[in-house]
Amino acid sequence: MLRVVIFALLLAAHDVLAQAEVSSEAEIKAAYLYNFTRFVEWKTPPETSNLSLCVLDDKEVWDAIQPIRGRSAQGRTISLSFIDQIEQSDACQVMFVNSSAPRELSEIAKRAISKGILTVSDMKGFIDSGGVIGYVKQGNVIKFEINLKAAKDAGLLINSRLLELAVRVLR
């Protein structure tokens, strides 16, 4: 319960920070990514004690996410990898997808479902195209939406409290 309260406070603080433009968008996206790892479970846990978070071809988010390297989520240590091709994603449990990859989105979604990867992106229409969590900008505030069907197909269990915080949930 304390985790949920902390997460809600972080999200509320995020809204204030985003509106005040204190943090960069990439830093906010990185903070969300970290929190997503704490509220999503894999039906079939990976065989490693690490939680591998990959960034697909986005240097700005890659730089912003560095502070979470080595932190813990659900008892697993977060490791980070920068990848520039979807074929390098096999070891990923979480993958941030650069918004410039719409041509590859169908392949990304298929691969993520077959490998049990939580996909996150700021690409417009991401969850409508099979992604799991998509960032959406409302004014100066970054929020998120969730494709629950894609999550289930990938073997992911999304905490109901995270679903409540989403601005839209596809079922």
Backbone bond lengths (Angstrom), bond angles and torsions (degrees), N, CA, C in turn:
res aa  C-N    CA-C-N  psi(-1)  N-CA   C-N-CA  omega(-1)  CA-C   N-CA-C  phi
1 M - - - 1.448 - - 1.521 110.67 -
2 L 1.334 116.11 -39.01 1.461 120.44 178.88 1.521 110.53 -62.22
3 R 1.340 117.22 -37.87 1.460 120.81 177.50 1.522 111.56 -59.75
4 V 1.316 116.09 -42.24 1.457 120.94 -178.50 1.518 109.85 -64.60
5 V 1.315 116.91 -43.53 1.459 120.88 179.08 1.524 110.00 -62.29
6 I 1.321 116.79 -44.11 1.464 120.90 179.18 1.524 110.18 -62.77
7 F 1.336 116.39 -44.15 1.462 119.88 179.75 1.526 110.59 -62.20
8 A 1.323 117.20 -44.47 1.465 120.63 178.91 1.523 110.82 -61.69
9 L 1.326 116.14 -40.79 1.467 119.43 177.60 1.524 111.33 -64.96
10 L 1.318 116.61 -39.60 1.470 119.70 177.14 1.521 111.08 -62.23
11 L 1.332 116.15 -41.47 1.459 119.13 179.22 1.522 111.40 -67.10
12 A 1.317 116.75 -39.80 1.463 119.79 177.78 1.526 110.17 -65.46
13 A 1.317 116.16 -42.54 1.464 120.18 177.77 1.517 110.12 -63.30
14 H 1.320 115.76 -36.15 1.459 119.98 178.47 1.519 110.79 -59.69
15 D 1.344 117.30 -43.97 1.456 120.05 179.91 1.521 111.18 -58.50
16 V 1.319 116.27 -42.81 1.461 120.46 179.15 1.526 110.18 -64.88
17 L 1.343 116.05 -45.28 1.460 119.66 -179.74 1.518 111.34 -63.40
18 A 1.315 116.55 -42.66 1.455 119.57 -178.36 1.519 110.69 -63.84
19 Q 1.310 116.28 -41.52 1.448 119.43 -179.36 1.521 110.95 -68.34
20 A 1.312 117.17 -32.36 1.458 120.46 179.66 1.529 110.86 -85.30
21 E 1.329 117.27 -4.24 1.457 123.96 -179.64 1.521 112.43 54.73
22 V 1.343 115.48 38.46 1.461 121.13 178.01 1.516 109.90 -79.41
23 S 1.322 117.46 -39.98 1.458 122.41 -179.26 1.520 109.34 -103.36
24 S 1.316 115.54 151.01 1.455 118.86 175.16 1.532 108.69 -74.74
25 E 1.315 115.89 160.57 1.466 119.49 177.19 1.523 110.45 -59.41
26 A 1.313 116.48 -39.63 1.467 120.13 -179.05 1.528 110.66 -63.17
27 E 1.316 118.38 -38.53 1.468 121.40 178.42 1.522 111.12 -65.97
28 I 1.310 116.44 -37.92 1.467 120.71 178.80 1.528 110.15 -68.22
29 K 1.327 116.17 -42.67 1.465 120.39 177.93 1.532 110.07 -62.50
30 A 1.317 116.70 -39.15 1.467 120.93 178.78 1.526 110.77 -65.34
31 A 1.327 117.07 -41.02 1.474 120.53 178.44 1.530 110.42 -63.57
32 Y 1.316 116.74 -42.78 1.455 120.32 176.04 1.537 110.37 -60.63
33 L 1.325 117.22 -46.40 1.469 120.40 -179.60 1.516 111.20 -53.99
34 Y 1.314 115.41 -46.39 1.464 118.91 179.43 1.532 110.36 -60.14
35 N 1.314 117.12 -45.82 1.460 119.89 -178.83 1.530 112.10 -66.70
36 F 1.328 117.31 -33.66 1.462 119.19 176.31 1.526 110.56 -60.42
37 T 1.325 117.90 -38.41 1.472 120.56 -178.95 1.519 111.47 -63.41
38 R 1.299 116.53 -22.29 1.462 120.71 -178.75 1.523 112.81 -88.53
39 F 1.335 117.62 -14.17 1.459 120.67 -175.80 1.530 113.47 -122.43
40 V 1.324 116.19 14.72 1.463 121.59 175.10 1.516 107.11 -125.79
41 E 1.328 115.89 134.95 1.462 121.20 178.33 1.519 109.17 -118.24
42 W 1.312 115.19 150.01 1.451 122.10 177.67 1.528 108.02 -98.98
43 K 1.339 116.68 126.90 1.468 120.33 179.48 1.517 110.56 -59.22
44 T 1.328 116.01 -38.40 1.457 121.66 175.35 1.522 106.67 -113.37
45 P 1.325 116.86 97.77 1.465 118.81 -177.68 1.523 111.42 -59.81
46 P 1.330 117.07 139.63 1.467 120.14 177.02 1.531 110.30 -59.27
47 E 1.315 116.20 156.65 1.459 121.61 -176.16 1.523 113.33 -77.67
48 T 1.302 118.29 0.40 1.452 122.28 -177.73 1.528 110.83 -106.93
49 S 1.319 116.05 156.33 1.466 119.48 178.00 1.523 111.33 -83.56
50 N 1.332 116.57 -6.03 1.460 120.80 177.28 1.521 110.34 -93.91
51 L 1.307 115.15 155.05 1.457 122.32 170.97 1.518 105.26 -109.44
52 S 1.302 115.97 109.67 1.463 121.27 -174.29 1.517 110.84 -87.71
53 L 1.331 115.20 115.93 1.460 122.35 177.47 1.522 107.39 -108.59
54 C 1.323 115.89 121.01 1.459 121.56 -177.68 1.525 110.31 -111.93
55 V 1.309 115.07 146.61 1.460 121.89 174.72 1.521 106.53 -115.97
56 L 1.334 115.68 119.67 1.458 121.31 -179.28 1.517 110.03 -91.14
57 D 1.328 115.06 100.09 1.460 123.24 168.23 1.536 114.79 57.43
58 D 1.334 117.20 44.61 1.468 120.77 175.34 1.529 108.54 -136.77
59 K 1.310 116.30 95.86 1.477 121.66 -175.94 1.524 111.79 -63.83
60 E 1.324 117.96 -35.57 1.467 120.81 -177.89 1.532 110.99 -65.68
61 V 1.327 117.54 -47.03 1.466 120.73 177.68 1.529 109.41 -68.08
62 W 1.323 117.51 -38.03 1.462 121.35 177.89 1.528 110.63 -56.65
63 D 1.317 116.55 -47.92 1.466 120.32 179.39 1.528 111.41 -63.52
64 A 1.327 116.66 -40.64 1.467 121.12 -176.86 1.526 112.57 -70.90
65 I 1.320 117.83 -24.79 1.462 120.72 -174.99 1.528 113.10 -87.36
66 Q 1.297 118.20 -8.70 1.465 121.72 -176.23 1.538 114.27 -53.90
67 P 1.334 119.95 -37.37 1.474 119.05 -179.59 1.529 115.40 -61.25
68 I 1.344 118.54 -18.41 1.473 117.99 -179.77 1.520 112.59 -88.86
69 R 1.317 117.79 -6.66 1.470 120.88 177.89 1.527 108.92 -55.04
70 G 1.330 116.73 127.74 1.458 121.32 177.84 1.521 114.64 86.73
71 R 1.328 117.65 -10.63 1.467 119.12 175.43 1.520 108.99 -69.33
72 S 1.303 114.73 169.83 1.452 120.33 -177.45 1.522 110.95 -110.97
73 A 1.324 115.42 143.02 1.464 121.99 173.24 1.522 106.57 -140.85
74 Q 1.320 116.68 121.25 1.457 122.90 179.89 1.529 111.42 54.89
75 G 1.325 115.80 39.23 1.452 121.17 176.60 1.522 114.40 77.40
76 R 1.306 117.49 8.59 1.465 121.57 -179.80 1.527 109.70 -118.50
77 T 1.304 116.16 143.76 1.461 121.54 179.90 1.526 109.58 -82.46
78 I 1.331 116.11 131.83 1.459 120.62 -179.08 1.524 110.27 -81.13
79 S 1.328 114.51 126.22 1.462 120.63 172.62 1.527 107.15 -112.75
80 L 1.304 116.06 151.43 1.462 121.49 -176.62 1.520 110.76 -118.64
81 S 1.326 115.41 143.23 1.461 121.22 175.69 1.521 109.01 -140.77
82 F 1.315 115.87 136.22 1.470 121.58 172.27 1.514 106.75 -98.10
83 I 1.317 116.20 125.24 1.462 120.14 177.94 1.523 108.26 -123.77
84 D 1.323 115.92 149.91 1.461 118.45 179.00 1.528 112.88 -118.05
85 Q 1.334 115.79 3.96 1.458 121.04 176.21 1.521 109.00 -142.70
86 I 1.317 116.32 143.24 1.455 121.46 -178.65 1.533 111.49 -60.98
87 E 1.319 117.43 -28.28 1.466 121.03 179.83 1.532 111.98 -63.92
88 Q 1.316 118.04 -17.19 1.463 122.08 -179.83 1.531 112.49 -87.95
89 S 1.321 117.68 4.52 1.464 121.46 -172.09 1.524 115.32 -88.95
90 D 1.318 118.88 0.69 1.464 120.56 -173.80 1.525 114.31 -57.04
91 A 1.317 118.45 -31.89 1.461 121.20 -178.16 1.526 112.67 -91.58
92 C 1.320 117.99 2.11 1.470 121.95 -177.31 1.526 111.22 -83.23
93 Q 1.325 116.53 142.17 1.463 120.58 168.74 1.528 109.91 -104.20
94 V 1.335 116.12 -27.83 1.459 122.93 176.88 1.519 106.40 -130.17
95 M 1.337 116.22 136.14 1.457 118.98 179.56 1.522 110.48 -136.95
96 F 1.339 115.14 122.00 1.457 120.21 171.32 1.516 107.26 -88.12
97 V 1.332 116.71 127.50 1.457 123.08 -176.06 1.520 108.94 -107.39
98 N 1.324 116.08 124.21 1.459 122.51 178.38 1.522 110.27 -60.21
99 S 1.317 116.49 141.99 1.463 121.10 -178.27 1.522 112.95 -67.55
100 S 1.318 118.29 -9.13 1.464 119.97 -179.85 1.529 112.29 -90.04
101 A 1.316 118.42 11.53 1.465 121.62 -177.11 1.527 114.46 -107.38
102 P 1.352 120.43 32.51 1.466 118.72 -175.51 1.522 114.46 -63.98
103 R 1.332 118.17 -28.21 1.469 120.10 179.34 1.519 110.85 -64.04
104 E 1.316 116.26 -30.83 1.463 121.50 -176.57 1.522 112.94 -93.47
105 L 1.331 117.84 1.58 1.462 120.64 -171.42 1.515 113.36 -59.45
106 S 1.300 118.74 -40.45 1.465 120.97 179.31 1.529 110.21 -61.30
107 E 1.325 117.08 -45.47 1.467 121.42 178.95 1.531 110.58 -65.36
108 I 1.329 116.51 -40.45 1.466 121.15 179.63 1.525 110.00 -61.60
109 A 1.338 116.84 -47.52 1.466 121.26 -178.82 1.533 111.21 -62.45
110 K 1.322 117.76 -44.47 1.471 121.06 179.40 1.526 111.18 -62.01
111 R 1.315 115.84 -46.43 1.465 120.50 -178.39 1.534 110.34 -64.75
112 A 1.328 116.62 -42.38 1.462 120.78 -179.01 1.524 111.24 -62.80
113 I 1.316 117.06 -42.32 1.463 120.46 178.81 1.524 110.26 -63.49
114 S 1.324 116.90 -44.49 1.472 119.51 -177.40 1.527 112.24 -69.66
115 K 1.328 117.99 -25.74 1.469 121.67 -177.65 1.528 113.01 -102.67
116 G 1.332 118.11 -2.48 1.462 120.76 179.82 1.520 113.15 70.54
117 I 1.328 116.17 40.52 1.468 121.39 -177.24 1.522 110.08 -99.21
118 L 1.319 116.05 132.01 1.454 122.22 171.96 1.524 107.12 -78.76
119 T 1.334 117.46 114.41 1.461 121.28 179.49 1.528 110.15 -99.47
120 V 1.325 114.70 139.36 1.464 122.28 179.85 1.523 106.92 -136.98
121 S 1.336 116.97 138.37 1.460 119.34 178.94 1.519 111.15 -156.88
122 D 1.329 113.92 161.04 1.456 120.71 172.21 1.524 110.81 -101.98
123 M 1.318 116.78 12.63 1.455 122.73 179.62 1.531 109.57 -68.20
124 K 1.306 116.14 133.80 1.464 120.50 178.99 1.534 109.36 -61.57
125 G 1.335 116.85 131.28 1.457 122.07 178.91 1.522 114.09 73.56
126 F 1.327 117.56 19.11 1.465 121.72 -174.96 1.519 112.68 -57.41
127 I 1.324 117.84 -49.20 1.475 118.30 -177.05 1.523 111.77 -71.91
128 D 1.326 117.51 -25.30 1.463 120.25 177.33 1.529 111.31 -71.26
129 S 1.341 115.84 -19.12 1.464 121.37 -178.63 1.525 113.08 -103.98
130 G 1.348 117.43 12.91 1.454 120.88 175.34 1.507 116.19 106.42
131 G 1.334 117.87 -1.03 1.462 120.54 174.96 1.517 110.40 -74.33
132 V 1.325 117.76 160.66 1.471 121.04 -176.23 1.532 111.61 -89.16
133 I 1.327 118.03 -52.32 1.469 120.71 -179.24 1.527 108.89 -126.96
134 G 1.305 115.16 127.81 1.462 120.56 179.55 1.514 111.01 -120.58
135 Y 1.320 115.29 133.87 1.456 120.17 173.76 1.515 108.56 -78.12
136 V 1.319 115.82 139.40 1.461 121.81 174.38 1.521 107.75 -130.68
137 K 1.303 115.13 142.56 1.457 120.07 -179.75 1.512 108.52 -102.61
138 Q 1.328 115.13 126.08 1.463 121.55 177.12 1.522 106.17 -119.81
139 G 1.331 115.28 101.47 1.460 119.35 -172.03 1.518 108.27 68.12
140 N 1.321 116.73 -124.20 1.461 121.90 177.54 1.524 112.10 -98.78
141 V 1.325 117.25 8.93 1.459 121.52 -174.11 1.531 110.10 -108.31
142 I 1.332 115.32 133.37 1.459 120.58 176.37 1.523 108.09 -95.38
143 K 1.318 115.26 125.15 1.460 121.65 177.03 1.523 107.02 -123.53
144 F 1.326 117.07 -170.21 1.458 118.85 -179.44 1.512 110.93 -144.27
145 E 1.346 113.94 157.35 1.453 121.99 175.63 1.522 107.48 -130.68
146 I 1.330 116.08 157.49 1.467 120.94 -171.54 1.524 110.97 -130.25
147 N 1.338 115.35 137.07 1.455 122.25 172.74 1.530 106.37 -101.09
148 L 1.320 116.22 97.32 1.457 121.94 -175.81 1.530 111.92 -66.27
149 K 1.334 117.50 -35.46 1.467 120.52 178.21 1.529 110.38 -63.76
150 A 1.326 117.61 -45.91 1.472 120.63 178.47 1.526 110.29 -61.35
151 A 1.329 116.91 -38.96 1.470 120.62 178.52 1.529 110.23 -62.37
152 K 1.328 116.68 -47.42 1.467 120.46 179.86 1.526 111.05 -62.55
153 D 1.344 116.14 -42.18 1.471 120.04 179.33 1.528 111.51 -61.29
154 A 1.337 117.03 -30.88 1.466 121.88 179.30 1.523 112.29 -86.96
155 G 1.333 116.99 -0.23 1.463 120.35 179.57 1.517 112.55 78.13
156 L 1.317 116.72 31.98 1.466 121.87 -179.40 1.521 110.32 -108.47
157 L 1.314 116.24 139.91 1.462 122.55 175.59 1.524 107.63 -110.35
158 I 1.327 116.33 117.48 1.455 120.43 -178.66 1.517 108.74 -99.65
159 N 1.317 115.14 126.70 1.460 122.17 -179.70 1.528 109.53 -56.87
160 S 1.322 115.91 135.85 1.468 120.95 -177.25 1.526 112.35 -59.99
161 R 1.311 116.78 -29.54 1.474 119.03 178.98 1.521 111.18 -69.16
162 L 1.313 117.48 -33.22 1.456 121.12 175.69 1.531 109.37 -68.02
163 L 1.326 116.39 -40.12 1.462 120.55 177.17 1.528 111.46 -60.47
164 E 1.327 116.05 -37.63 1.473 120.33 179.16 1.528 112.01 -65.39
165 L 1.320 117.56 -29.29 1.459 121.32 -178.36 1.532 112.93 -83.46
166 A 1.327 116.86 -14.50 1.464 120.36 -180.00 1.513 110.44 -70.37
167 V 1.332 116.22 144.92 1.462 120.04 177.97 1.532 111.61 -78.21
168 R 1.348 115.96 -19.32 1.462 121.00 176.73 1.514 108.31 -156.02
169 V 1.331 115.82 140.14 1.465 121.63 177.53 1.529 108.36 -128.99
170 L 1.337 115.84 121.20 1.464 120.62 173.34 1.521 107.35 -87.74
171 R 1.315 116.88 129.05 1.462 120.31 -177.87 1.503 112.00 -107.98
